[in-house]
């Protein structure tokens, strides 16, 4: 029998990720619409900290903004 694993939702971490993504996007002068057209990823809910983002999605976001995952997490830890 397979055990079902539920997702853990750390609200504080999600808010830090959300703020970091929003800051990176704003500095790159990319709108939410432009980002969606380019990637197919809806950032609005992610930037509100309401979505438990997957590592795969975060990796795609980082790739788009040419930042490594490790540098992204360093930004989060420094805030």
PDB file of N, CA, C and O in Angstrom:
ATOM      1  N   UNK A   1       0.840  -1.178   0.000  1.00  0.00           N
ATOM      2  CA  UNK A   1       0.000   0.000   0.000  1.00  0.00           C
ATOM      3  C   UNK A   1       0.892   1.251   0.000  1.00  0.00           C
ATOM      4  O   UNK A   1       1.858   1.339   0.757  1.00  0.00           O
ATOM      5  N   UNK A   2       0.544   2.217  -0.869  1.00  0.00           N
ATOM      6  CA  UNK A   2       1.305   3.457  -0.934  1.00  0.00           C
ATOM      7  C   UNK A   2       0.842   4.444   0.118  1.00  0.00           C
ATOM      8  O   UNK A   2      -0.353   4.609   0.365  1.00  0.00           O
ATOM      9  N   UNK A   3       1.802   5.085   0.720  1.00  0.00           N
ATOM     10  CA  UNK A   3       1.487   6.118   1.701  1.00  0.00           C
ATOM     11  C   UNK A   3       1.288   7.441   0.967  1.00  0.00           C
ATOM     12  O   UNK A   3       2.089   7.794   0.100  1.00  0.00           O
ATOM     13  N   UNK A   4       0.249   8.162   1.299  1.00  0.00           N
ATOM     14  CA  UNK A   4      -0.013   9.462   0.697  1.00  0.00           C
ATOM     15  C   UNK A   4       0.736  10.516   1.501  1.00  0.00           C
ATOM     16  O   UNK A   4       0.609  10.610   2.722  1.00  0.00           O
ATOM     17  N   UNK A   5       1.516  11.301   0.780  1.00  0.00           N
ATOM     18  CA  UNK A   5       2.290  12.355   1.430  1.00  0.00           C
ATOM     19  C   UNK A   5       1.617  13.687   1.132  1.00  0.00           C
ATOM     20  O   UNK A   5       1.446  14.058  -0.029  1.00  0.00           O
ATOM     21  N   UNK A   6       1.243  14.390   2.167  1.00  0.00           N
ATOM     22  CA  UNK A   6       0.621  15.694   1.957  1.00  0.00           C
ATOM     23  C   UNK A   6       1.697  16.767   1.889  1.00  0.00           C
ATOM     24  O   UNK A   6       2.782  16.620   2.451  1.00  0.00           O
ATOM     25  N   UNK A   7       1.376  17.842   1.192  1.00  0.00           N
ATOM     26  CA  UNK A   7       2.323  18.935   1.077  1.00  0.00           C
ATOM     27  C   UNK A   7       2.374  19.725   2.370  1.00  0.00           C
ATOM     28  O   UNK A   7       1.362  19.942   3.036  1.00  0.00           O
ATOM     29  N   UNK A   8       3.557  20.140   2.697  1.00  0.00           N
ATOM     30  CA  UNK A   8       3.760  21.019   3.844  1.00  0.00           C
ATOM     31  C   UNK A   8       3.729  22.445   3.321  1.00  0.00           C
ATOM     32  O   UNK A   8       4.343  22.743   2.297  1.00  0.00           O
ATOM     33  N   UNK A   9       3.035  23.307   3.998  1.00  0.00           N
ATOM     34  CA  UNK A   9       2.910  24.684   3.546  1.00  0.00           C
ATOM     35  C   UNK A   9       3.451  25.614   4.623  1.00  0.00           C
ATOM     36  O   UNK A   9       2.801  25.844   5.643  1.00  0.00           O
ATOM     37  N   UNK A  10       4.640  26.143   4.389  1.00  0.00           N
ATOM     38  CA  UNK A  10       5.293  27.072   5.303  1.00  0.00           C
ATOM     39  C   UNK A  10       4.971  28.485   4.829  1.00  0.00           C
ATOM     40  O   UNK A  10       5.577  28.977   3.877  1.00  0.00           O
ATOM     41  N   UNK A  11       4.026  29.129   5.486  1.00  0.00           N
ATOM     42  CA  UNK A  11       3.543  30.446   5.069  1.00  0.00           C
ATOM     43  C   UNK A  11       4.658  31.496   5.058  1.00  0.00           C
ATOM     44  O   UNK A  11       4.707  32.330   4.154  1.00  0.00           O
ATOM     45  N   UNK A  12       5.531  31.468   6.026  1.00  0.00           N
ATOM     46  CA  UNK A  12       6.610  32.452   6.106  1.00  0.00           C
ATOM     47  C   UNK A  12       7.574  32.274   4.933  1.00  0.00           C
ATOM     48  O   UNK A  12       7.966  33.251   4.294  1.00  0.00           O
ATOM     49  N   UNK A  13       7.951  31.042   4.655  1.00  0.00           N
ATOM     50  CA  UNK A  13       8.844  30.770   3.536  1.00  0.00           C
ATOM     51  C   UNK A  13       8.190  31.155   2.213  1.00  0.00           C
ATOM     52  O   UNK A  13       8.845  31.740   1.351  1.00  0.00           O
ATOM     53  N   UNK A  14       6.911  30.836   2.042  1.00  0.00           N
ATOM     54  CA  UNK A  14       6.213  31.192   0.812  1.00  0.00           C
ATOM     55  C   UNK A  14       6.173  32.706   0.608  1.00  0.00           C
ATOM     56  O   UNK A  14       6.298  33.179  -0.522  1.00  0.00           O
ATOM     57  N   UNK A  15       6.003  33.461   1.675  1.00  0.00           N
ATOM     58  CA  UNK A  15       6.010  34.921   1.580  1.00  0.00           C
ATOM     59  C   UNK A  15       7.396  35.428   1.175  1.00  0.00           C
ATOM     60  O   UNK A  15       7.505  36.350   0.367  1.00  0.00           O
ATOM     61  N   UNK A  16       8.448  34.836   1.728  1.00  0.00           N
ATOM     62  CA  UNK A  16       9.801  35.243   1.361  1.00  0.00           C
ATOM     63  C   UNK A  16      10.081  34.954  -0.108  1.00  0.00           C
ATOM     64  O   UNK A  16      10.665  35.778  -0.812  1.00  0.00           O
ATOM     65  N   UNK A  17       9.663  33.788  -0.560  1.00  0.00           N
ATOM     66  CA  UNK A  17       9.833  33.414  -1.971  1.00  0.00           C
ATOM     67  C   UNK A  17       9.050  34.380  -2.849  1.00  0.00           C
ATOM     68  O   UNK A  17       9.557  34.859  -3.863  1.00  0.00           O
ATOM     69  N   UNK A  18       7.809  34.663  -2.455  1.00  0.00           N
ATOM     70  CA  UNK A  18       6.952  35.563  -3.220  1.00  0.00           C
ATOM     71  C   UNK A  18       7.581  36.946  -3.362  1.00  0.00           C
ATOM     72  O   UNK A  18       7.630  37.505  -4.458  1.00  0.00           O
ATOM     73  N   UNK A  19       8.057  37.488  -2.259  1.00  0.00           N
ATOM     74  CA  UNK A  19       8.661  38.818  -2.289  1.00  0.00           C
ATOM     75  C   UNK A  19       9.932  38.842  -3.124  1.00  0.00           C
ATOM     76  O   UNK A  19      10.198  39.814  -3.830  1.00  0.00           O
ATOM     77  N   UNK A  20      10.700  37.792  -3.046  1.00  0.00           N
ATOM     78  CA  UNK A  20      11.943  37.710  -3.810  1.00  0.00           C
ATOM     79  C   UNK A  20      11.647  37.645  -5.310  1.00  0.00           C
ATOM     80  O   UNK A  20      12.285  38.343  -6.098  1.00  0.00           O
ATOM     81  N   UNK A  21      10.691  36.818  -5.702  1.00  0.00           N
ATOM     82  CA  UNK A  21      10.315  36.715  -7.113  1.00  0.00           C
ATOM     83  C   UNK A  21       9.787  38.054  -7.615  1.00  0.00           C
ATOM     84  O   UNK A  21      10.154  38.506  -8.700  1.00  0.00           O
ATOM     85  N   UNK A  22       8.931  38.682  -6.828  1.00  0.00           N
ATOM     86  CA  UNK A  22       8.358  39.969  -7.233  1.00  0.00           C
ATOM     87  C   UNK A  22       9.453  41.018  -7.393  1.00  0.00           C
ATOM     88  O   UNK A  22       9.425  41.806  -8.339  1.00  0.00           O
ATOM     89  N   UNK A  23      10.406  41.033  -6.486  1.00  0.00           N
ATOM     90  CA  UNK A  23      11.510  41.986  -6.548  1.00  0.00           C
ATOM     91  C   UNK A  23      12.363  41.751  -7.802  1.00  0.00           C
ATOM     92  O   UNK A  23      12.719  42.700  -8.500  1.00  0.00           O
ATOM     93  N   UNK A  24      12.685  40.498  -8.078  1.00  0.00           N
ATOM     94  CA  UNK A  24      13.480  40.163  -9.265  1.00  0.00           C
ATOM     95  C   UNK A  24      12.726  40.571 -10.534  1.00  0.00           C
ATOM     96  O   UNK A  24      13.309  41.157 -11.447  1.00  0.00           O
ATOM     97  N   UNK A  25      11.434  40.260 -10.586  1.00  0.00           N
ATOM     98  CA  UNK A  25      10.620  40.602 -11.757  1.00  0.00           C
ATOM     99  C   UNK A  25      10.532  42.109 -11.942  1.00  0.00           C
ATOM    100  O   UNK A  25      10.657  42.608 -13.060  1.00  0.00           O
ATOM    101  N   UNK A  26      10.317  42.832 -10.853  1.00  0.00           N
ATOM    102  CA  UNK A  26      10.211  44.292 -10.927  1.00  0.00           C
ATOM    103  C   UNK A  26      11.509  44.921 -11.406  1.00  0.00           C
ATOM    104  O   UNK A  26      11.496  45.823 -12.244  1.00  0.00           O
ATOM    105  N   UNK A  27      12.621  44.448 -10.879  1.00  0.00           N
ATOM    106  CA  UNK A  27      13.928  44.981 -11.293  1.00  0.00           C
ATOM    107  C   UNK A  27      14.214  44.684 -12.762  1.00  0.00           C
ATOM    108  O   UNK A  27      14.915  45.445 -13.429  1.00  0.00           O
ATOM    109  N   UNK A  28      13.672  43.578 -13.263  1.00  0.00           N
ATOM    110  CA  UNK A  28      13.854  43.219 -14.677  1.00  0.00           C
ATOM    111  C   UNK A  28      12.848  43.951 -15.566  1.00  0.00           C
ATOM    112  O   UNK A  28      12.905  43.838 -16.791  1.00  0.00           O
ATOM    113  N   UNK A  29      11.928  44.700 -14.956  1.00  0.00           N
ATOM    114  CA  UNK A  29      10.905  45.459 -15.665  1.00  0.00           C
ATOM    115  C   UNK A  29      10.050  44.566 -16.563  1.00  0.00           C
ATOM    116  O   UNK A  29       9.772  44.896 -17.716  1.00  0.00           O
ATOM    117  N   UNK A  30       9.638  43.419 -16.000  1.00  0.00           N
ATOM    118  CA  UNK A  30       8.789  42.451 -16.698  1.00  0.00           C
ATOM    119  C   UNK A  30       7.417  42.465 -16.041  1.00  0.00           C
ATOM    120  O   UNK A  30       7.309  42.348 -14.820  1.00  0.00           O
ATOM    121  N   UNK A  31       6.378  42.607 -16.839  1.00  0.00           N
ATOM    122  CA  UNK A  31       5.016  42.582 -16.288  1.00  0.00           C
ATOM    123  C   UNK A  31       4.584  41.136 -16.063  1.00  0.00           C
ATOM    124  O   UNK A  31       5.170  40.202 -16.610  1.00  0.00           O
ATOM    125  N   UNK A  32       3.548  40.975 -15.248  1.00  0.00           N
ATOM    126  CA  UNK A  32       2.987  39.638 -15.035  1.00  0.00           C
ATOM    127  C   UNK A  32       2.495  39.053 -16.354  1.00  0.00           C
ATOM    128  O   UNK A  32       2.675  37.863 -16.616  1.00  0.00           O
ATOM    129  N   UNK A  33       1.874  39.890 -17.185  1.00  0.00           N
ATOM    130  CA  UNK A  33       1.386  39.415 -18.486  1.00  0.00           C
ATOM    131  C   UNK A  33       2.525  38.975 -19.397  1.00  0.00           C
ATOM    132  O   UNK A  33       2.443  37.925 -20.034  1.00  0.00           O
ATOM    133  N   UNK A  34       3.579  39.770 -19.458  1.00  0.00           N
ATOM    134  CA  UNK A  34       4.731  39.407 -20.295  1.00  0.00           C
ATOM    135  C   UNK A  34       5.347  38.094 -19.823  1.00  0.00           C
ATOM    136  O   UNK A  34       5.712  37.241 -20.631  1.00  0.00           O
ATOM    137  N   UNK A  35       5.458  37.944 -18.508  1.00  0.00           N
ATOM    138  CA  UNK A  35       6.036  36.719 -17.967  1.00  0.00           C
ATOM    139  C   UNK A  35       5.177  35.518 -18.343  1.00  0.00           C
ATOM    140  O   UNK A  35       5.699  34.469 -18.722  1.00  0.00           O
ATOM    141  N   UNK A  36       3.854  35.674 -18.238  1.00  0.00           N
ATOM    142  CA  UNK A  36       2.950  34.576 -18.580  1.00  0.00           C
ATOM    143  C   UNK A  36       3.063  34.213 -20.061  1.00  0.00           C
ATOM    144  O   UNK A  36       3.126  33.034 -20.409  1.00  0.00           O
ATOM    145  N   UNK A  37       3.089  35.208 -20.919  1.00  0.00           N
ATOM    146  CA  UNK A  37       3.206  34.961 -22.365  1.00  0.00           C
ATOM    147  C   UNK A  37       4.505  34.216 -22.661  1.00  0.00           C
ATOM    148  O   UNK A  37       4.522  33.297 -23.480  1.00  0.00           O
ATOM    149  N   UNK A  38       5.585  34.608 -22.003  1.00  0.00           N
ATOM    150  CA  UNK A  38       6.890  33.997 -22.250  1.00  0.00           C
ATOM    151  C   UNK A  38       7.030  32.592 -21.669  1.00  0.00           C
ATOM    152  O   UNK A  38       7.740  31.757 -22.230  1.00  0.00           O
ATOM    153  N   UNK A  39       6.351  32.325 -20.537  1.00  0.00           N
ATOM    154  CA  UNK A  39       6.597  31.067 -19.823  1.00  0.00           C
ATOM    155  C   UNK A  39       5.376  30.175 -19.633  1.00  0.00           C
ATOM    156  O   UNK A  39       5.516  28.965 -19.455  1.00  0.00           O
ATOM    157  N   UNK A  40       4.187  30.758 -19.669  1.00  0.00           N
ATOM    158  CA  UNK A  40       2.979  29.990 -19.367  1.00  0.00           C
ATOM    159  C   UNK A  40       2.750  29.827 -17.871  1.00  0.00           C
ATOM    160  O   UNK A  40       1.863  29.080 -17.456  1.00  0.00           O
ATOM    161  N   UNK A  41       3.538  30.516 -17.063  1.00  0.00           N
ATOM    162  CA  UNK A  41       3.429  30.441 -15.603  1.00  0.00           C
ATOM    163  C   UNK A  41       2.701  31.683 -15.096  1.00  0.00           C
ATOM    164  O   UNK A  41       3.084  32.808 -15.417  1.00  0.00           O
ATOM    165  N   UNK A  42       1.642  31.473 -14.298  1.00  0.00           N
ATOM    166  CA  UNK A  42       0.920  32.573 -13.667  1.00  0.00           C
ATOM    167  C   UNK A  42       1.653  32.965 -12.386  1.00  0.00           C
ATOM    168  O   UNK A  42       1.676  32.202 -11.420  1.00  0.00           O
ATOM    169  N   UNK A  43       2.242  34.141 -12.383  1.00  0.00           N
ATOM    170  CA  UNK A  43       2.998  34.575 -11.209  1.00  0.00           C
ATOM    171  C   UNK A  43       2.139  35.277 -10.157  1.00  0.00           C
ATOM    172  O   UNK A  43       2.560  35.394  -9.007  1.00  0.00           O
ATOM    173  N   UNK A  44       0.963  35.738 -10.520  1.00  0.00           N
ATOM    174  CA  UNK A  44       0.174  36.540  -9.583  1.00  0.00           C
ATOM    175  C   UNK A  44      -0.051  35.826  -8.254  1.00  0.00           C
ATOM    176  O   UNK A  44       0.225  36.389  -7.195  1.00  0.00           O
ATOM    177  N   UNK A  45      -0.549  34.595  -8.300  1.00  0.00           N
ATOM    178  CA  UNK A  45      -0.797  33.859  -7.049  1.00  0.00           C
ATOM    179  C   UNK A  45       0.515  33.500  -6.346  1.00  0.00           C
ATOM    180  O   UNK A  45       0.575  33.476  -5.117  1.00  0.00           O
ATOM    181  N   UNK A  46       1.547  33.225  -7.112  1.00  0.00           N
ATOM    182  CA  UNK A  46       2.849  32.918  -6.513  1.00  0.00           C
ATOM    183  C   UNK A  46       3.370  34.145  -5.773  1.00  0.00           C
ATOM    184  O   UNK A  46       3.861  34.035  -4.650  1.00  0.00           O
ATOM    185  N   UNK A  47       3.263  35.324  -6.407  1.00  0.00           N
ATOM    186  CA  UNK A  47       3.750  36.553  -5.784  1.00  0.00           C
ATOM    187  C   UNK A  47       2.911  36.983  -4.590  1.00  0.00           C
ATOM    188  O   UNK A  47       3.355  37.810  -3.793  1.00  0.00           O
ATOM    189  N   UNK A  48       1.719  36.445  -4.452  1.00  0.00           N
ATOM    190  CA  UNK A  48       0.892  36.729  -3.273  1.00  0.00           C
ATOM    191  C   UNK A  48       1.209  35.765  -2.131  1.00  0.00           C
ATOM    192  O   UNK A  48       0.695  35.916  -1.023  1.00  0.00           O
ATOM    193  N   UNK A  49       2.054  34.776  -2.406  1.00  0.00           N
ATOM    194  CA  UNK A  49       2.413  33.803  -1.378  1.00  0.00           C
ATOM    195  C   UNK A  49       1.311  32.807  -1.088  1.00  0.00           C
ATOM    196  O   UNK A  49       1.304  32.182  -0.028  1.00  0.00           O
ATOM    197  N   UNK A  50       0.367  32.647  -2.027  1.00  0.00           N
ATOM    198  CA  UNK A  50      -0.769  31.754  -1.807  1.00  0.00           C
ATOM    199  C   UNK A  50      -0.581  30.389  -2.444  1.00  0.00           C
ATOM    200  O   UNK A  50      -1.377  29.478  -2.216  1.00  0.00           O
ATOM    201  N   UNK A  51       0.457  30.243  -3.235  1.00  0.00           N
ATOM    202  CA  UNK A  51       0.690  28.992  -3.940  1.00  0.00           C
ATOM    203  C   UNK A  51       1.924  28.307  -3.391  1.00  0.00           C
ATOM    204  O   UNK A  51       2.978  28.927  -3.248  1.00  0.00           O
ATOM    205  N   UNK A  52       1.792  27.034  -3.086  1.00  0.00           N
ATOM    206  CA  UNK A  52       2.916  26.231  -2.621  1.00  0.00           C
ATOM    207  C   UNK A  52       3.709  25.810  -3.858  1.00  0.00           C
ATOM    208  O   UNK A  52       3.482  24.741  -4.425  1.00  0.00           O
ATOM    209  N   UNK A  53       4.625  26.655  -4.255  1.00  0.00           N
ATOM    210  CA  UNK A  53       5.352  26.528  -5.512  1.00  0.00           C
ATOM    211  C   UNK A  53       6.247  25.290  -5.517  1.00  0.00           C
ATOM    212  O   UNK A  53       6.869  24.961  -4.506  1.00  0.00           O
ATOM    213  N   UNK A  54       6.309  24.614  -6.647  1.00  0.00           N
ATOM    214  CA  UNK A  54       7.181  23.447  -6.760  1.00  0.00           C
ATOM    215  C   UNK A  54       8.600  23.887  -7.112  1.00  0.00           C
ATOM    216  O   UNK A  54       8.811  24.988  -7.621  1.00  0.00           O
ATOM    217  N   UNK A  55       9.547  23.033  -6.842  1.00  0.00           N
ATOM    218  CA  UNK A  55      10.943  23.315  -7.193  1.00  0.00           C
ATOM    219  C   UNK A  55      11.083  23.434  -8.710  1.00  0.00           C
ATOM    220  O   UNK A  55      11.861  24.255  -9.197  1.00  0.00           O
ATOM    221  N   UNK A  56      10.342  22.629  -9.452  1.00  0.00           N
ATOM    222  CA  UNK A  56      10.397  22.699 -10.916  1.00  0.00           C
ATOM    223  C   UNK A  56       9.936  24.063 -11.421  1.00  0.00           C
ATOM    224  O   UNK A  56      10.561  24.643 -12.309  1.00  0.00           O
ATOM    225  N   UNK A  57       8.850  24.572 -10.857  1.00  0.00           N
ATOM    226  CA  UNK A  57       8.360  25.891 -11.255  1.00  0.00           C
ATOM    227  C   UNK A  57       9.352  26.969 -10.852  1.00  0.00           C
ATOM    228  O   UNK A  57       9.636  27.876 -11.634  1.00  0.00           O
ATOM    229  N   UNK A  58       9.877  26.878  -9.647  1.00  0.00           N
ATOM    230  CA  UNK A  58      10.870  27.850  -9.199  1.00  0.00           C
ATOM    231  C   UNK A  58      12.106  27.819 -10.101  1.00  0.00           C
ATOM    232  O   UNK A  58      12.677  28.865 -10.412  1.00  0.00           O
ATOM    233  N   UNK A  59      12.511  26.638 -10.513  1.00  0.00           N
ATOM    234  CA  UNK A  59      13.649  26.507 -11.414  1.00  0.00           C
ATOM    235  C   UNK A  59      13.375  27.201 -12.749  1.00  0.00           C
ATOM    236  O   UNK A  59      14.255  27.866 -13.296  1.00  0.00           O
ATOM    237  N   UNK A  60      12.165  27.049 -13.269  1.00  0.00           N
ATOM    238  CA  UNK A  60      11.787  27.718 -14.530  1.00  0.00           C
ATOM    239  C   UNK A  60      11.806  29.233 -14.369  1.00  0.00           C
ATOM    240  O   UNK A  60      12.260  29.956 -15.256  1.00  0.00           O
ATOM    241  N   UNK A  61      11.312  29.705 -13.233  1.00  0.00           N
ATOM    242  CA  UNK A  61      11.310  31.146 -12.962  1.00  0.00           C
ATOM    243  C   UNK A  61      12.745  31.659 -12.892  1.00  0.00           C
ATOM    244  O   UNK A  61      13.067  32.685 -13.491  1.00  0.00           O
ATOM    245  N   UNK A  62      13.596  30.959 -12.174  1.00  0.00           N
ATOM    246  CA  UNK A  62      14.995  31.363 -12.053  1.00  0.00           C
ATOM    247  C   UNK A  62      15.702  31.343 -13.407  1.00  0.00           C
ATOM    248  O   UNK A  62      16.483  32.242 -13.718  1.00  0.00           O
ATOM    249  N   UNK A  63      15.427  30.325 -14.203  1.00  0.00           N
ATOM    250  CA  UNK A  63      16.027  30.239 -15.532  1.00  0.00           C
ATOM    251  C   UNK A  63      15.615  31.447 -16.372  1.00  0.00           C
ATOM    252  O   UNK A  63      16.444  32.041 -17.062  1.00  0.00           O
ATOM    253  N   UNK A  64      14.357  31.800 -16.312  1.00  0.00           N
ATOM    254  CA  UNK A  64      13.850  32.950 -17.068  1.00  0.00           C
ATOM    255  C   UNK A  64      14.611  34.221 -16.695  1.00  0.00           C
ATOM    256  O   UNK A  64      14.966  35.019 -17.563  1.00  0.00           O
ATOM    257  N   UNK A  65      14.856  34.401 -15.408  1.00  0.00           N
ATOM    258  CA  UNK A  65      15.535  35.608 -14.929  1.00  0.00           C
ATOM    259  C   UNK A  65      17.054  35.430 -14.820  1.00  0.00           C
ATOM    260  O   UNK A  65      17.745  36.269 -14.242  1.00  0.00           O
ATOM    261  N   UNK A  66      17.555  34.348 -15.371  1.00  0.00           N
ATOM    262  CA  UNK A  66      18.997  34.016 -15.375  1.00  0.00           C
ATOM    263  C   UNK A  66      19.636  34.139 -13.988  1.00  0.00           C
ATOM    264  O   UNK A  66      20.661  34.795 -13.804  1.00  0.00           O
ATOM    265  N   UNK A  67      18.995  33.489 -13.036  1.00  0.00           N
ATOM    266  CA  UNK A  67      19.544  33.396 -11.682  1.00  0.00           C
ATOM    267  C   UNK A  67      19.530  31.917 -11.295  1.00  0.00           C
ATOM    268  O   UNK A  67      18.570  31.204 -11.585  1.00  0.00           O
ATOM    269  N   UNK A  68      20.579  31.470 -10.652  1.00  0.00           N
ATOM    270  CA  UNK A  68      20.627  30.070 -10.239  1.00  0.00           C
ATOM    271  C   UNK A  68      19.727  29.857  -9.021  1.00  0.00           C
ATOM    272  O   UNK A  68      19.434  30.793  -8.278  1.00  0.00           O
ATOM    273  N   UNK A  69      19.303  28.628  -8.835  1.00  0.00           N
ATOM    274  CA  UNK A  69      18.506  28.311  -7.649  1.00  0.00           C
ATOM    275  C   UNK A  69      19.292  28.621  -6.376  1.00  0.00           C
ATOM    276  O   UNK A  69      18.735  29.139  -5.408  1.00  0.00           O
ATOM    277  N   UNK A  70      20.579  28.305  -6.380  1.00  0.00           N
ATOM    278  CA  UNK A  70      21.366  28.563  -5.170  1.00  0.00           C
ATOM    279  C   UNK A  70      21.451  30.057  -4.872  1.00  0.00           C
ATOM    280  O   UNK A  70      21.372  30.459  -3.711  1.00  0.00           O
ATOM    281  N   UNK A  71      21.610  30.886  -5.908  1.00  0.00           N
ATOM    282  CA  UNK A  71      21.632  32.329  -5.683  1.00  0.00           C
ATOM    283  C   UNK A  71      20.266  32.840  -5.233  1.00  0.00           C
ATOM    284  O   UNK A  71      20.176  33.752  -4.412  1.00  0.00           O
ATOM    285  N   UNK A  72      19.205  32.245  -5.778  1.00  0.00           N
ATOM    286  CA  UNK A  72      17.860  32.629  -5.352  1.00  0.00           C
ATOM    287  C   UNK A  72      17.675  32.347  -3.855  1.00  0.00           C
ATOM    288  O   UNK A  72      17.173  33.194  -3.115  1.00  0.00           O
ATOM    289  N   UNK A  73      18.082  31.162  -3.423  1.00  0.00           N
ATOM    290  CA  UNK A  73      17.933  30.827  -2.004  1.00  0.00           C
ATOM    291  C   UNK A  73      18.844  31.670  -1.119  1.00  0.00           C
ATOM    292  O   UNK A  73      18.504  31.944   0.032  1.00  0.00           O
ATOM    293  N   UNK A  74      19.989  32.082  -1.637  1.00  0.00           N
ATOM    294  CA  UNK A  74      20.849  33.010  -0.882  1.00  0.00           C
ATOM    295  C   UNK A  74      20.143  34.339  -0.678  1.00  0.00           C
ATOM    296  O   UNK A  74      20.230  34.930   0.398  1.00  0.00           O
ATOM    297  N   UNK A  75      19.437  34.816  -1.711  1.00  0.00           N
ATOM    298  CA  UNK A  75      18.672  36.057  -1.578  1.00  0.00           C
ATOM    299  C   UNK A  75      17.607  35.924  -0.498  1.00  0.00           C
ATOM    300  O   UNK A  75      17.406  36.842   0.298  1.00  0.00           O
ATOM    301  N   UNK A  76      16.934  34.795  -0.469  1.00  0.00           N
ATOM    302  CA  UNK A  76      15.895  34.566   0.534  1.00  0.00           C
ATOM    303  C   UNK A  76      16.497  34.538   1.933  1.00  0.00           C
ATOM    304  O   UNK A  76      15.945  35.129   2.861  1.00  0.00           O
ATOM    305  N   UNK A  77      17.610  33.864   2.082  1.00  0.00           N
ATOM    306  CA  UNK A  77      18.237  33.773   3.402  1.00  0.00           C
ATOM    307  C   UNK A  77      18.760  35.109   3.886  1.00  0.00           C
ATOM    308  O   UNK A  77      18.828  35.341   5.093  1.00  0.00           O
ATOM    309  N   UNK A  78      19.130  35.991   2.974  1.00  0.00           N
ATOM    310  CA  UNK A  78      19.684  37.288   3.381  1.00  0.00           C
ATOM    311  C   UNK A  78      18.601  38.281   3.799  1.00  0.00           C
ATOM    312  O   UNK A  78      18.904  39.331   4.365  1.00  0.00           O
ATOM    313  N   UNK A  79      17.350  37.953   3.522  1.00  0.00           N
ATOM    314  CA  UNK A  79      16.242  38.861   3.896  1.00  0.00           C
ATOM    315  C   UNK A  79      15.603  38.450   5.198  1.00  0.00           C
ATOM    316  O   UNK A  79      14.663  39.099   5.656  1.00  0.00           O
TER     317      UNK A  79
END
